[in-house]
Amino acid sequence: MEVKLLTEHYHRPEYRKLSGYKLYGGYQVLAKALQMEPKTIIEEVKASGLRGRGGAGFPTGMKWGFLPSNHEPRYLLCNADEGEPGTFKDRLMMEKAPHQLIEGMIISAYAIGSQKSYIYVRGEYFDSIRILREALAEAYKAGLLGKKILGSNFSHDMDVYSGAGAYICGEETGMISSLEGLKGQPKLKPPFPALQGYLKKPTIVNNVETLAAVVPIVRDGAKVYRQNGTEKSPGTKLFSVSGNVVRPGNYEVPLGLPLKELIFGICGGLKPGRKLKAVIPGGSSAPVLTAEEALRAHLDYESLAQMGTMLGSGAVIVIDDSHCMVDLLGVIAHFYHHESCGQCTPCREGTGWIDKILHSILSGQGRLQDIHLLERVSEHMMGKTICALSDAAAMPVLSFVNKFREEFEFYVREGRSKVRGVSHAQM
């Protein structure tokens, strides 16, 4: 079942503008928050169990608590660089409810003592950038940003920063590098951004959905927020569903919902005449589930981890029996090779090697030992780089080859797809 905690008013065109947002209670929570002690807000977010919605799933309140107790300037950065293939929820949120994000950011900034924040948006999201800038202008004009917000002693400024189309800038330290005007490459940790981030000052980086969720948590309290979801994965989450379903799109559901209910209930099942073959549950970097695994999976952090995959960004990619897994892995591998920043040798060379091996197989020139080579290269890429892109490239390879090995072996032996009947080169 859908539970529209964040997306309740997304169908209303007027909700995008300040006047429409206020009609449905917009910025009333900010007024409430400014009457609270910042520490009280942080404790409420901790008690809610809110976890980062960008992919890592780290507890938000705990992350805020890592900030040092000093008077240094500190920054809040919204990670809207939505580049994970299959993910499109943040775009929906920015374009349908920009003020919801802005209100959540102002409350979060007040809680952590930040007077400056940035929304770092994926460069290809032209409409999102335009809509956010218009919303910021409205907020400044209404006294919701700038000096002494709503007559309080809290002042805060916010800007939108456009990325340049680099997937690697979705990693928080790569994003910080880009925001500083440097090459968008991840940085070694420690020091972690909470201690030394943007301009070497304490910095909190949160996802769009994470920051928007702060609004209902402060409005209703942690106890009400935890009425949805599971004990360890509380609340609701937006899932971007794509692939071979009747009704693809974004859906907000309680965490812990059976994946089967999302696919066959909410999304209307598969297209006529097709059978479920596999599901990628959390974006292209998440290990794939077979049809049998998908039918018993639940959409929460813990249960998916127990199945050897991850919730990730919430991008559910549904694959039916008309698709070739070798073809799909070829597309995924090429993406990660293209998006590697080249800083770490295992990632730079490994993603290129995987891409070349798969291209050879797809061209009908593969060897059986190439399948084992894919696994060996992937295993040597895991856990050996500054950021997780190398792991993100390796995990799909290992899961695809392990769970659908017969398709790879058939492609090598016959020089063509077991599903399509032709090779990639013949298309």
C-alpha positions in Angstrom: 0.0 0.0 0.0 1.1 3.6 -0.6 1.5 5.9 2.3 1.8 9.5 1.1 3.6 11.2 3.9 5.8 13.4 1.7 4.0 13.1 -1.6 0.4 13.8 -0.3 0.0 17.0 -2.3 2.3 16.3 -5.3 -0.7 16.0 -7.6 -1.6 19.7 -6.9 0.1 22.0 -9.5 -0.1 25.0 -7.0 2.0 23.1 -4.5 5.1 24.1 -6.4 4.6 27.8 -5.6 5.0 29.4 -2.2 1.3 30.5 -2.1 0.1 27.0 -2.8 2.6 25.3 -0.5 1.3 27.6 2.3 -2.3 26.6 1.6 -1.4 23.1 2.8 0.6 24.1 5.9 3.8 25.1 4.3 6.4 26.7 6.6 4.3 26.2 9.7 6.7 23.6 10.8 9.6 26.0 10.3 7.8 28.5 12.6 7.4 25.7 15.2 11.1 24.6 14.8 12.4 28.1 15.4 10.7 28.0 18.8 12.5 24.8 19.7 16.0 24.3 21.0 18.3 23.0 18.2 19.4 20.1 20.3 15.7 19.1 20.7 15.3 18.9 17.0 18.4 16.7 16.6 17.2 14.4 19.3 13.8 14.1 17.6 15.4 13.2 14.3 17.6 10.6 16.1 14.5 9.2 17.8 12.7 9.0 14.5 15.3 6.5 13.2 15.4 8.5 9.9 18.2 7.0 7.7 19.9 8.6 4.7 17.7 8.2 1.6 20.6 8.7 -0.9 21.8 5.1 -0.8 24.0 4.6 2.3 21.2 4.5 4.8 23.3 6.0 7.6 21.2 7.3 10.6 20.6 11.1 10.0 20.5 12.2 13.6 23.7 10.3 14.4 25.4 12.0 11.4 24.4 15.4 12.7 25.7 14.5 16.1 29.2 14.0 14.7 29.6 17.8 14.3 32.1 19.3 16.7 31.0 21.4 19.6 32.7 24.6 18.5 31.9 28.0 17.0 33.4 27.3 13.6 31.2 28.1 10.5 29.4 25.0 9.3 27.7 24.1 6.1 24.7 22.0 5.1 24.8 20.5 1.6 21.9 18.9 -0.1 23.0 16.1 -2.4 20.6 16.4 -5.4 23.2 14.9 -7.9 20.9 12.1 -8.7 23.0 10.0 -11.1 22.4 6.4 -10.1 20.8 4.7 -13.1 17.2 3.8 -12.4 16.7 6.6 -9.8 14.4 9.6 -10.4 12.7 10.3 -7.1 14.7 13.4 -6.2 13.8 15.1 -9.5 10.1 14.5 -8.7 10.5 16.1 -5.2 12.4 19.1 -6.5 9.9 19.8 -9.3 6.7 19.1 -7.5 7.6 20.4 -4.0 10.7 22.6 -4.0 9.5 24.5 -0.8 9.2 21.2 1.0 12.9 20.6 0.5 13.7 24.3 1.3 11.7 24.1 4.5 13.4 20.9 5.6 16.8 22.4 4.9 16.2 25.5 6.9 15.0 23.4 9.9 18.0 21.1 9.5 20.4 24.1 9.2 18.9 25.6 12.4 19.3 22.4 14.2 23.0 22.0 13.4 23.8 25.8 13.6 24.5 26.4 9.9 24.1 29.8 8.3 24.8 28.7 4.7 23.6 25.8 2.6 23.8 24.6 -1.0 21.6 22.4 -3.1 24.0 20.6 -5.5 21.8 19.5 -8.4 22.7 17.1 -11.3 23.6 19.3 -14.2 21.1 17.6 -16.6 18.2 18.5 -14.4 17.5 21.8 -16.1 13.9 22.1 -14.9 14.7 21.2 -11.3 17.4 23.9 -11.2 15.0 26.5 -12.6 12.2 25.6 -10.3 14.4 25.6 -7.2 15.9 29.0 -8.1 12.4 30.4 -8.5 11.4 28.9 -5.1 14.4 30.3 -3.4 13.6 33.8 -4.8 10.0 33.4 -3.4 11.4 32.3 0.0 13.8 35.3 0.2 11.1 37.7 -0.7 8.8 36.3 2.0 11.5 36.5 4.7 11.9 32.8 4.9 15.6 33.0 4.0 18.1 35.7 4.8 18.4 37.7 8.0 16.3 36.9 11.2 14.0 34.4 9.6 10.4 34.8 10.7 11.5 37.4 13.3 13.8 34.9 15.0 17.5 35.4 15.7 18.4 32.7 13.1 19.7 33.8 9.7 20.4 31.5 6.8 21.3 31.8 3.2 20.8 29.1 0.5 22.0 28.7 -3.1 21.6 26.2 -5.9 24.7 24.9 -7.5 24.6 23.0 -10.8 26.8 20.1 -11.4 28.4 19.2 -14.7 27.1 15.7 -15.4 29.6 13.7 -13.4 28.2 10.6 -11.6 31.1 10.6 -9.2 30.0 13.9 -7.7 27.1 12.1 -6.1 29.7 10.8 -3.6 29.7 13.3 -0.8 33.4 14.2 -0.8 33.5 14.3 -4.7 30.6 16.7 -4.5 32.4 18.8 -1.9 35.5 18.9 -4.2 33.3 20.1 -7.1 31.6 22.7 -5.0 35.0 24.1 -4.0 35.9 24.5 -7.7 38.2 21.5 -7.8 38.1 18.5 -10.0 35.1 16.3 -8.9 37.1 13.5 -7.3 36.4 11.9 -3.9 38.7 12.6 -0.9 40.2 10.2 1.6 38.4 9.7 4.8 39.2 10.5 7.6 38.8 13.4 8.1 35.0 13.0 7.6 33.0 15.9 6.2 31.3 16.4 9.6 34.7 17.4 11.0 36.4 18.8 7.9 34.3 19.2 4.8 33.4 22.1 2.5 36.3 24.7 2.7 37.7 22.4 5.5 34.8 23.4 7.8 32.3 21.1 9.5 29.8 20.0 6.9 26.7 17.8 6.8 25.7 16.2 3.5 22.1 14.9 3.2 20.0 13.7 0.3 16.9 15.5 -1.0 14.4 13.0 0.4 16.2 12.9 3.8 16.0 16.6 4.3 12.3 16.8 3.1 11.5 14.0 5.7 12.6 16.3 8.5 9.4 18.4 8.0 6.9 15.7 9.0 9.2 14.4 11.8 9.3 17.9 13.5 5.6 18.4 12.7 4.3 15.1 14.1 7.1 13.8 16.3 9.3 10.8 16.1 6.7 8.4 17.6 4.2 9.2 14.8 6.9 8.9 12.1 7.8 5.5 13.4 4.3 4.2 12.9 5.3 3.3 9.3 8.2 1.1 8.4 10.1 -1.4 10.6 11.9 -1.1 13.9 15.3 -0.7 12.3 14.0 0.9 9.0 11.3 3.3 10.1 9.2 5.7 8.0 8.3 5.8 4.4 10.5 5.8 1.3 10.1 6.8 -2.3 10.9 4.0 -4.8 11.6 4.7 -8.5 10.2 1.7 -10.4 11.2 1.2 -14.0 11.4 -1.6 -16.4 8.8 -4.1 -17.5 5.8 -3.2 -15.3 2.4 -1.8 -16.3 2.7 1.3 -14.2 6.3 2.5 -13.7 6.9 5.6 -11.7 7.6 6.9 -8.2 5.8 5.4 -5.3 6.0 6.3 -1.6 5.5 3.2 0.6 6.3 2.1 4.2 9.8 0.5 4.5 9.4 -3.2 4.9 6.8 -3.6 2.2 7.1 -6.9 0.3 8.7 -6.2 -3.1 6.1 -8.5 -4.6 3.3 -6.1 -3.5 5.1 -3.1 -5.1 5.6 -4.9 -8.4 2.4 -6.9 -8.7 0.0 -4.7 -6.7 1.0 -1.0 -6.8 2.7 -1.2 -10.2 0.1 -3.5 -11.8 2.4 -6.4 -12.5 4.3 -7.3 -15.6 3.3 -6.5 -19.2 0.9 -9.1 -20.7 2.5 -12.4 -21.6 5.8 -11.8 -19.7 7.3 -13.5 -16.7 9.4 -12.1 -14.0 13.1 -12.9 -14.5 15.0 -10.6 -12.1 14.9 -7.4 -10.1 17.6 -4.9 -9.3 16.2 -3.5 -6.0 18.3 -0.4 -5.3 19.8 1.1 -8.4 22.3 -0.3 -10.9 25.0 -0.8 -8.3 22.8 -3.2 -6.2 23.4 -6.9 -6.7 20.5 -8.4 -8.8 17.8 -10.7 -7.3 16.4 -13.7 -9.2 12.7 -13.9 -9.6 12.4 -16.4 -6.8 14.4 -14.1 -4.5 12.4 -11.0 -5.5 9.1 -12.7 -4.6 10.2 -13.2 -1.0 12.1 -9.9 -0.6 11.1 -7.0 1.6 12.0 -3.3 1.0 14.0 -2.4 4.0 17.7 -2.0 4.7 18.2 -5.1 6.9 16.3 -7.8 5.0 17.8 -6.9 1.6 21.3 -6.9 3.2 20.6 -10.4 4.4 19.8 -11.4 0.9 23.2 -10.1 -0.3 21.9 -6.9 -2.0 20.9 -3.5 -0.8 18.1 -0.9 -0.7 20.4 1.7 -2.1 18.7 4.7 -3.6 15.4 2.9 -3.9 15.5 2.4 -7.7 13.7 -0.8 -8.5 14.4 -2.1 -12.0 12.1 -4.9 -13.0 13.4 -7.3 -15.7 11.2 -9.8 -17.5 12.0 -12.9 -19.5 12.4 -11.0 -22.8 15.7 -9.5 -21.7 19.2 -10.8 -22.0 21.3 -10.5 -18.8 24.5 -10.3 -20.7 23.2 -7.3 -22.6 22.0 -5.6 -19.4 25.3 -6.1 -17.7 27.1 -4.7 -20.7 25.2 -1.5 -20.4 25.8 -1.2 -16.7 29.5 -2.0 -17.0 30.0 0.6 -19.8 28.3 3.2 -17.5 30.7 2.7 -14.6 33.7 2.6 -16.9 32.7 6.0 -18.4 32.0 7.5 -15.0 35.1 6.4 -13.1 37.1 9.5 -12.2 40.3 7.6 -12.8 41.9 8.5 -9.4 42.2 4.9 -8.1 44.0 2.3 -10.2 41.7 -0.7 -9.3 38.7 1.3 -10.4 40.2 3.0 -13.4 41.7 -0.2 -14.8 39.1 -2.6 -13.5 36.1 -0.9 -14.9 37.9 -0.6 -18.3 38.8 -4.3 -18.2 35.3 -5.4 -17.4 33.9 -3.2 -20.1 36.3 -4.6 -22.7 35.6 -8.3 -21.7 31.9 -7.8 -21.9 32.2 -6.0 -25.2 34.2 -9.0 -26.5 31.5 -11.5 -25.3 28.7 -9.3 -26.8 30.6 -9.1 -30.1 30.6 -12.9 -30.3 34.3 -13.2 -29.6 34.3 -14.2 -26.0 35.9 -17.2 -24.4 34.7 -19.4 -21.5 37.6 -18.3 -19.4 36.5 -14.7 -19.8 33.5 -15.4 -17.5 35.9 -16.4 -14.7 38.1 -13.4 -15.6 35.1 -11.1 -15.0 34.8 -12.5 -11.5 38.5 -12.3 -10.7 38.7 -8.7 -11.8 35.6 -7.7 -9.9 36.8 -9.4 -6.7 40.1 -7.4 -6.9 38.2 -4.2 -7.2 36.1 -4.6 -4.0 37.1 -2.5 -1.0 40.4 -1.1 -2.5 39.5 2.4 -3.5 38.8 5.9 -2.0 35.1 5.8 -2.8 32.6 3.0 -3.5 32.3 3.4 -7.3 34.7 0.5 -7.8 32.5 -1.7 -5.6 29.4 -0.4 -7.4 30.8 -1.6 -10.7 32.0 -4.9 -9.3 28.8 -6.0 -7.4 26.5 -6.2 -10.4 29.1 -8.2 -12.3 29.5 -10.8 -9.5 25.8 -11.1 -9.0 24.8 -11.3 -12.7 27.5 -13.9 -13.5 26.8 -15.9 -10.4 23.0 -16.0 -10.8 22.7 -16.1 -14.6 25.9 -17.9 -15.6 24.2 -20.2 -18.1 23.3 -17.1 -20.2 26.9 -16.0 -20.2 28.2 -19.4 -21.1 25.5 -19.8 -23.9 26.6 -16.4 -25.3 30.2 -17.4 -25.4 29.5 -20.9 -26.9 27.0 -19.8 -29.5 28.2 -16.2 -30.1 24.6 -14.9 -29.6 22.1 -14.2 -26.9 20.1 -17.1 -25.5 17.1 -14.7 -25.3 17.3 -12.6 -28.5 18.9 -15.2 -30.8 21.5 -12.7 -32.2 24.7 -11.2 -31.0 25.1 -7.6 -30.0 27.2 -7.1 -33.1 24.4 -8.3 -35.4 21.9 -5.8 -34.0 
